[in-house]
Amino acid sequence: MSAAKTVSIPNPRLNEVFDRLRTTLGKFIRENRISHEEYRSAVAFLTQVGQKNEVSLLFDVFLEVMVDEVDNNGRPGTITTIEGPFYVPDAPLMKSPCVLPHRPVEPGPVLFFSGTVRSLSGDTLGGAVVDLWQSDAQGCYSHFDILRVEAPYNLRARVVADDNGKFDVETRKPGPYEIPKAGPTGALLAAMGRHAWRPAHLHMKVECQGYRTLTTQLFMKNDPWIDSDVVVGAVKRALIVDPVGHDPAEMPQKNMPEPYYTLSYDFVLEPSIAETA
C-alpha cells in the first residue's frame, strides 16, 4: 500500500498577501531596473541578516512603524508606537509601589515614574499591569548588552497597579543609544550615510482584562536625537515627556543622596474587540 498523501489546507490570507508582495516587488524591480548583480547583493545581505540574528532588528528599524500605523489607525486612547527588538516576556511581577530590578551600583540619576491607568470613560483600572523595560543610563539593555548573571531583568518588570489604577515605580533615567551597528543592519545604515542613534525612552505594554493591550514608548524631551530617531516615525509628539529635576533638599522624605527626577504619565486603554462586539 502506498502511504496516504498529506494534503495541506491553503491559507487564503497568506496567498493574498504573498501574491501582492510578489507583484509589488516585481513592479519595484522593473521600475528601478534592478540588475542581477544588485539582486544577488540583496540576497547576500538578507542571508547575512539571518546569520547574524538581526531579522527582528532590521525589520523593526525600517518597517515596524508602518505596521503600527496600520494596526492602530484611528484607535482611541493613548497613542501607540513600536515595540522594538528588546522586549523580553515574563519579567518579574511586582506590586506598585516598587523599585525595578537593578544592579547594586546602577548608573544614572533616579527616576520616580508614576501614573494612572484609565478606561476611555475615565474609570480607573485597578490591577492593570504596566510591563516596563528600558535601557540603563548608558544605553544598555539587560539580556542584550548586560549579562544576566550581572543583573537578571535589569530595569525590567511587570508592575501591577493598585486598586485605583495607580502605579509608582523607582527606576533610572534612561540614556540614548545606538542600535547594534557591527552587523549587516549597521552596515546598511552606514552605506546610506545614516546614524544609528535612538533618543532616550521608556518602553511599556499596558494590559488589563477586557481591554486592548497598549504598546508604546515615552521619549525624553531635549534628547539630542529626538528629531532624528534612526527608527523614522517612532517618536510622536504626544509621547514626548519632560522629567522634572529635583534637588534632594526639596523632598527630604525621599532620602535621596543626589538630584533625581520625577515623571507622571497616565495611560488610557480602549475595550477589547470582544467587549465592544
C-alpha positions as CSV (number, residue, x, y, z in Angstrom):
1,M,0.0,0.0,0.0
2,S,1.2,3.5,-0.8
3,A,1.4,6.0,2.0
4,A,-1.5,8.3,2.2
5,K,-0.8,11.7,0.8
6,T,-0.9,14.7,3.2
7,V,-3.0,17.4,1.8
8,S,-2.2,20.9,3.2
9,I,-5.0,23.3,3.8
10,P,-4.4,26.6,1.9
11,N,-4.2,29.8,3.9
12,P,-6.2,32.4,1.9
13,R,-4.7,35.3,3.7
14,L,-1.2,34.1,3.2
15,N,-1.8,33.6,-0.5
16,E,-3.4,37.0,-0.9
17,V,-0.5,38.8,0.9
18,F,2.2,36.8,-0.7
19,D,0.9,37.4,-4.2
20,R,0.5,41.1,-3.6
21,L,4.0,41.3,-2.2
22,R,5.5,39.5,-5.2
23,T,3.6,41.8,-7.5
24,T,4.8,44.9,-5.6
25,L,8.4,43.7,-5.6
26,G,8.2,42.8,-9.3
27,K,7.0,46.3,-10.0
28,F,9.8,47.8,-7.9
29,I,12.4,45.7,-9.7
30,R,11.2,46.7,-13.2
31,E,10.7,50.4,-12.3
32,N,14.2,50.7,-10.7
33,R,15.8,48.4,-13.3
34,I,17.4,46.3,-10.6
35,S,20.4,44.4,-12.1
36,H,21.3,40.8,-11.4
37,E,24.3,41.9,-9.5
38,E,22.2,44.1,-7.3
39,Y,19.7,41.3,-6.8
40,R,22.5,38.9,-5.7
41,S,23.8,41.6,-3.3
42,A,20.4,41.9,-1.8
43,V,20.1,38.1,-1.3
44,A,23.5,38.0,0.2
45,F,22.6,40.9,2.6
46,L,19.4,39.1,3.7
47,T,21.4,35.9,4.2
48,Q,23.8,37.8,6.5
49,V,20.9,39.3,8.4
50,G,19.7,35.8,9.2
51,Q,23.1,34.5,10.1
52,K,23.8,37.4,12.4
53,N,20.3,37.1,14.1
54,E,19.3,40.6,13.0
55,V,16.0,39.9,11.3
56,S,14.0,41.5,14.1
57,L,16.4,44.4,14.3
58,L,16.3,45.1,10.6
59,F,12.5,44.9,10.3
60,D,11.9,46.8,13.5
61,V,14.0,49.7,12.3
62,F,12.6,50.0,8.8
63,L,9.1,48.5,8.8
64,E,7.5,48.2,12.3
65,V,6.4,51.9,12.4
66,M,4.2,51.3,9.3
67,V,2.8,48.1,10.8
68,D,1.9,50.0,14.0
69,E,0.2,52.7,11.9
70,V,-1.9,50.2,10.1
71,D,-2.7,48.2,13.2
72,N,-3.7,51.2,15.3
73,N,-5.1,53.7,12.8
74,G,-7.9,55.6,14.4
75,R,-7.5,53.8,17.7
76,P,-8.7,55.8,20.7
77,G,-6.8,56.1,23.9
78,T,-3.1,56.6,24.4
79,I,-1.0,56.8,21.2
80,T,0.9,53.6,20.3
81,T,4.4,53.2,18.9
82,I,6.7,50.3,18.1
83,E,7.7,47.5,20.5
84,G,11.2,47.2,19.1
85,P,13.6,44.2,19.3
86,F,14.5,44.4,23.0
87,Y,11.3,43.2,24.7
88,V,11.6,40.1,27.0
89,P,8.5,38.4,28.2
90,D,7.8,37.2,31.7
91,A,9.7,39.9,33.5
92,P,9.4,39.8,37.3
93,L,5.8,40.6,38.6
94,M,5.8,43.3,41.2
95,K,3.2,45.3,43.0
96,S,3.1,49.1,43.0
97,P,4.9,50.9,44.6
98,C,8.1,49.2,43.7
99,V,11.8,49.5,42.6
100,L,12.7,48.0,39.3
101,P,15.4,45.3,39.5
102,H,18.8,46.8,39.1
103,R,22.5,46.3,39.8
104,P,24.0,47.2,43.2
105,V,25.6,50.3,41.7
106,E,23.2,51.3,38.9
107,P,24.5,54.3,36.8
108,G,22.4,57.4,36.3
109,P,20.0,59.6,38.3
110,V,17.0,58.0,39.9
111,L,13.7,58.5,38.1
112,F,10.4,58.2,40.0
113,F,7.8,57.2,37.3
114,S,4.1,57.2,38.2
115,G,0.7,57.5,36.7
116,T,-2.8,56.0,36.5
117,V,-4.3,53.6,34.0
118,R,-7.8,54.5,32.9
119,S,-10.5,53.5,30.5
120,L,-11.9,55.7,27.7
121,S,-14.7,56.8,30.1
122,G,-12.1,57.9,32.7
123,D,-12.7,55.0,35.1
124,T,-9.5,53.8,36.9
125,L,-8.5,50.3,36.1
126,G,-7.3,48.6,39.3
127,G,-5.0,45.7,38.8
128,A,-3.8,46.8,35.4
129,V,-0.3,45.6,34.5
130,V,2.4,48.0,33.2
131,D,5.1,45.9,31.7
132,L,8.2,48.2,31.7
133,W,11.6,47.8,30.1
134,Q,14.3,50.3,29.3
135,S,18.0,50.9,28.7
136,D,20.2,52.0,31.5
137,A,21.7,55.4,31.7
138,Q,24.5,54.3,29.3
139,G,22.0,52.9,26.7
140,C,22.4,49.2,27.6
141,Y,19.6,46.6,27.9
142,S,19.5,43.5,30.0
143,H,19.5,40.2,28.1
144,F,21.3,42.0,25.2
145,D,24.1,44.3,26.5
146,I,24.0,43.5,30.2
147,L,24.8,39.9,31.3
148,R,22.0,38.1,33.1
149,V,24.5,36.9,35.7
150,E,25.3,40.6,36.4
151,A,21.7,41.7,36.7
152,P,18.8,39.4,35.7
153,Y,16.0,41.5,34.3
154,N,17.9,44.8,34.9
155,L,15.3,47.7,34.7
156,R,12.5,45.3,33.6
157,A,9.3,44.4,35.5
158,R,5.6,43.8,35.2
159,V,4.1,46.3,37.6
160,V,0.6,45.7,39.0
161,A,-1.3,48.9,39.6
162,D,-3.1,49.4,42.8
163,D,-6.9,49.2,43.2
164,N,-7.2,52.8,41.9
165,G,-5.2,52.0,38.8
166,K,-2.1,53.9,40.1
167,F,1.4,52.7,39.6
168,D,4.5,54.2,41.2
169,V,8.0,52.9,40.1
170,E,11.5,53.8,41.0
171,T,13.9,53.3,38.1
172,R,16.8,55.2,36.4
173,K,16.6,57.9,33.8
174,P,17.4,56.1,30.5
175,G,20.1,57.2,28.1
176,P,20.1,57.4,24.3
177,Y,21.9,54.6,22.5
178,E,23.0,53.3,19.1
179,I,21.3,50.2,17.8
180,P,23.7,47.4,17.1
181,K,25.8,48.5,14.2
182,A,28.6,45.9,13.9
183,G,26.4,43.7,11.7
184,P,24.6,44.0,8.4
185,T,21.9,46.4,9.7
186,G,24.6,48.8,10.8
187,A,26.5,48.4,7.5
188,L,23.3,49.3,5.6
189,L,22.8,52.5,7.6
190,A,26.5,53.4,7.1
191,A,26.2,52.8,3.4
192,M,23.2,55.2,3.3
193,G,25.0,57.8,5.4
194,R,22.6,57.5,8.3
195,H,23.3,57.4,12.0
196,A,22.2,54.5,14.3
197,W,21.0,56.5,17.4
198,R,17.7,56.3,19.2
199,P,16.7,59.0,21.6
200,A,16.3,58.1,25.3
201,H,13.0,56.4,26.0
202,L,10.9,54.1,28.3
203,H,9.1,51.1,26.9
204,M,5.8,49.8,28.2
205,K,3.0,47.4,27.4
206,V,-0.1,48.2,29.4
207,E,-2.6,45.4,29.9
208,C,-5.9,44.9,31.7
209,Q,-8.5,42.2,31.3
210,G,-11.3,43.3,29.0
211,Y,-9.1,45.9,27.3
212,R,-6.8,46.0,24.3
213,T,-3.1,45.9,25.2
214,L,-1.3,49.2,24.6
215,T,2.3,49.1,23.4
216,T,4.1,52.4,23.4
217,Q,7.2,54.4,24.5
218,L,7.8,57.7,26.3
219,F,10.6,59.8,24.9
220,M,12.8,62.2,26.9
221,K,12.4,65.9,25.8
222,N,15.6,67.7,24.7
223,D,17.4,64.5,23.9
224,P,19.9,65.2,21.1
225,W,18.4,62.6,18.9
226,I,14.7,63.4,19.5
227,D,14.2,64.8,16.0
228,S,16.3,62.2,14.1
229,D,15.5,58.8,15.5
230,V,17.0,56.1,13.4
231,V,13.5,54.5,13.6
232,V,11.8,57.1,11.4
233,G,8.3,57.9,12.7
234,A,8.6,56.2,16.1
235,V,8.7,59.5,18.0
236,K,5.3,61.1,18.3
237,R,4.8,64.5,19.9
238,A,2.2,63.2,22.4
239,L,4.7,60.7,23.7
240,I,7.5,63.2,24.4
241,V,7.8,63.8,28.2
242,D,9.9,66.2,30.3
243,P,11.0,64.6,33.6
244,V,11.2,67.2,36.4
245,G,14.6,67.5,38.1
246,H,14.7,67.8,41.9
247,D,17.3,68.7,44.5
248,P,17.4,66.2,47.4
249,A,16.5,69.0,49.8
250,E,13.2,69.6,48.0
251,M,11.8,66.3,49.3
252,P,13.7,65.1,52.3
253,Q,11.2,62.2,52.7
254,K,12.7,60.6,49.6
255,N,16.1,60.4,51.4
256,M,18.0,60.8,48.1
257,P,21.8,61.4,48.2
258,E,21.8,63.3,44.9
259,P,19.5,65.0,42.4
260,Y,16.7,62.9,41.0
261,Y,13.8,63.2,38.6
262,T,10.0,62.6,38.7
263,L,7.7,61.8,35.7
264,S,4.0,61.4,35.7
265,Y,2.0,60.0,32.7
266,D,-1.4,58.4,32.6
267,F,-2.4,55.7,30.1
268,V,-5.9,55.3,28.6
269,L,-7.0,51.8,27.3
270,E,-9.8,51.0,24.9
271,P,-12.1,48.0,25.4
272,S,-11.1,44.8,23.6
273,I,-12.9,43.8,20.4
274,A,-14.8,41.1,22.3
275,E,-16.0,43.7,24.8
276,T,-17.3,46.1,22.1
277,A,-18.9,43.4,19.9
